[in-house]
Amino acid sequence: MADVRRGTRGARAVGAALCVAALTVAAAGCSDDGDSPSSAASKAASAASSAASRASDVVASATAEAQQKFDDFKDGVDAKGDVKLGDVNSDGDRTTVPVTVDNGTSDTRSYVVQVGFRNGDDKLVDTVVLNVNDVRGGGSKDATARSTHSLDGDITAEVSRALRH
């Protein structure tokens, strides 16, 4: 598992959003709209919970899609040990990680690889599946796994599953 961490401008955006939420809560005590500080805090907590729920839905959707791709595979052999990841990077607004597949067999094979992206709390925040086709016997082939959406904070990547066929 690559354990390289990166900071992003997205982390600054999250920090800014938290500051705005805190200022909103603090300002609510001085507002004329009738909201109490506890009511404003409740609204801020609800908004944060809603954002977390949307992020969770994205991960659940990506995980279900990954499962479907593996389900479509027939007669694959576990090949997780054939796959190595490089350093986690940023490619614009996406997180990327180089993937190298080493084919130890004598025949040309193709691979399906699932890469999981985890945050600093070791929580799965995204997962992607890529096909690495036609890896020559005894050879290797490089590919790149890209997150499905923008990921913030310190991100690590892991090979969740890999099949050779």
Number of C-alpha atoms within 10 A of each C-alpha: 15 16 15 14 15 16 14 18 12 14 15 13 12 13 12 12 13 14 12 13 19 15 11 17 22 15 12 19 16 12 12 8 8 10 14 15 17 13 14 19 18 13 15 18 14 12 13 14 12 12 12 12 12 11 15 15 12 17 21 16 14 19 19 13 15 19 13 11 16 18 9 7 12 9 8 14 11 14 19 18 12 16 22 16 21 17 16 22 19 16 12 9 15 15 24 20 24 17 20 17 25 18 23 16 12 10 13 15 17 18 24 21 26 23 24 23 26 20 17 12 8 11 12 18 22 26 27 19 24 18 16 19 16 15 21 17 14 12 15 15 15 14 15 14 24 23 23 16 14 16 22 21 17 18 25 25 27 19 20 15 18 23 22 22 16
